[in-house]
Amino acid sequence: MKENSTKLNTGNTNKKDNKKKRPDFIEEMKMEIASELGIIQQVKNEGWDSLSPRISGKIGGKLSQRLKRINK
């Protein structure tokens, strides 16, 4: 029985590792989109919170489109 519980724990660890990689991928995509929109310096200097809702929406929309394209 101890072997089965060890196998289950190993599976959970892999899921956690995948979740950690995902935000990094999304963060890289957001930075790429910010660069394309010409606001990369503002993001680096002042952070994401400094962006207007309109610009944030543009980034979110482009990010969503790219993720849909990748998942197809």
C-alpha positions in Angstrom: 0.0 0.0 0.0 2.9 2.4 0.6 3.9 2.0 -3.0 0.5 3.2 -4.2 0.5 6.3 -2.1 4.0 7.1 -3.3 2.8 6.9 -6.9 -0.1 9.2 -6.2 2.2 11.8 -4.6 4.4 11.7 -7.6 1.5 12.5 -9.8 0.5 15.5 -7.7 4.0 16.8 -7.9 4.0 16.7 -11.7 0.7 18.7 -11.8 2.2 21.4 -9.5 5.2 21.6 -11.8 3.0 22.1 -14.8 1.1 24.9 -13.1 4.3 26.7 -12.2 5.5 26.6 -15.8 2.2 28.0 -17.2 2.3 31.4 -15.6 5.9 31.9 -16.8 4.7 31.2 -20.3 1.8 33.6 -20.1 4.1 36.3 -18.5 6.5 35.9 -21.4 3.6 36.3 -23.9 2.4 39.4 -22.1 5.8 40.9 -22.3 6.0 40.1 -26.0 2.6 41.7 -26.6 3.6 44.8 -24.6 6.8 45.1 -26.7 4.7 44.9 -29.9 2.4 47.7 -28.5 5.4 49.9 -27.7 4.7 50.0 -23.9 7.4 47.6 -22.7 9.5 50.4 -21.0 6.4 51.6 -19.1 5.8 48.0 -17.9 9.4 47.5 -16.9 9.7 50.9 -15.1 6.2 51.2 -13.5 4.7 47.7 -13.6 1.5 46.3 -15.0 -0.7 48.3 -12.6 0.4 51.5 -14.3 -1.4 50.6 -17.6 -4.8 52.0 -18.4 -7.8 49.7 -18.6 -7.9 50.2 -22.4 -4.3 49.0 -22.9 -4.7 46.2 -20.4 -7.7 45.0 -22.4 -5.7 45.1 -25.6 -3.1 42.9 -24.0 -5.7 40.5 -22.6 -7.4 40.3 -26.0 -4.2 39.6 -27.9 -3.2 37.1 -25.2 -6.5 35.3 -25.5 -6.3 35.1 -29.3 -2.8 33.6 -29.1 -3.7 31.1 -26.5 -6.7 30.0 -28.6 -4.4 29.7 -31.6 -1.9 27.5 -29.6 -4.6 25.2 -28.3 -6.0 24.4 -31.7 
